[in-house]
């Protein structure tokens, strides 16, 4: 117990625990882009709660709003009853996010977390179209409950369902077959060729940048082609912006630069502003065919999340924040490209958009080794991709130059340490 910091967790918590294995310490405090463990060791956070802490740990402005709300005995839990905090979030989301982008969506609160949003999107698409099949992509990640697992392209995770996951068809994502093959053309052919035996899908669900799947960024042209396929075949387009929405790639919605308009948008992670669980499903008004109570749940939006989420929208009142994210992303990308050039034997490839950047390494187990070395040196960073072969950089979006620089230097030192 004295020598093993995780003794209690190993004794009392299920074997299913995962991130604590990569980061074997007990954390106690955090601020901005920094986290401290129980012993007072400081870490720079390039993981940001898997994208839930875009505005940083304990963001001071958001914290202040939460304290004020608690001090006035504001409602905390309210099922889906109407509250002032919820009203302010809805109005703020309309005025700060939807209106300036000329977008018209109704907001659905599907449950507390990302997978709840995906489940609701799949159900709604099936209800609107009266069709069953949903098309998804290789290496996609949409969540762990059965519906979202059925559109997740990961063998290990799918096996965990213990049952067949049906009514889906998986297609090659952009770039999956190499840069010479346009997989959108393949999808179009597949739909035309009804001899292949799959009935018309209700929806196509995609991430514009696959986060868990290895930082695979779809090109804007490809996204446009997928959108036109959806329009041509009257298939609903679901964009899962759970990880790469809320500014991760630069703009608030990751798909904005592609100029597409999804029918359904899934949001979670940083939409709760402070790492408080919240999920939204954005739906076109004409698709709002739900009957009251047809999709419900006890925790469909927590008022603390509404308060925090509303305050976080302040970052989007001008385009400053988005520009800063892009600049920081370019800086990170440049640094990483120069870094991988120094180690050709690691066969590194840099990919990403905005502040989701990855380094895919062509040597087995190397990405995990580098992340472990970085953790020792005080940097929290995870891997992604089907064989954990991609180092994923996901710093809080509010990180300053000093924090970025420090983190990048630790990555460089870890590369040097792990060279063969
Ligand atoms: N969709 C995407 C794109 C995600 O990255 C995740 C979580 N990593 C989810 C859905 C599921 O979200 P949650 O873990 O909150 O259920």
Boltz pocket constraint, residues with backbone or C-beta under 6 A from the ligand:
constraints:
  - pocket:
      binder: B
      contacts: [[A, 50], [A, 113], [A, 114], [A, 115], [A, 116], [A, 118], [A, 141], [A, 142], [A, 143], [A, 144], [A, 207], [A, 211], [A, 212], [A, 240], [A, 241], [A, 242], [A, 243], [A, 244], [A, 268], [A, 269]]
      max_distance: 6.0
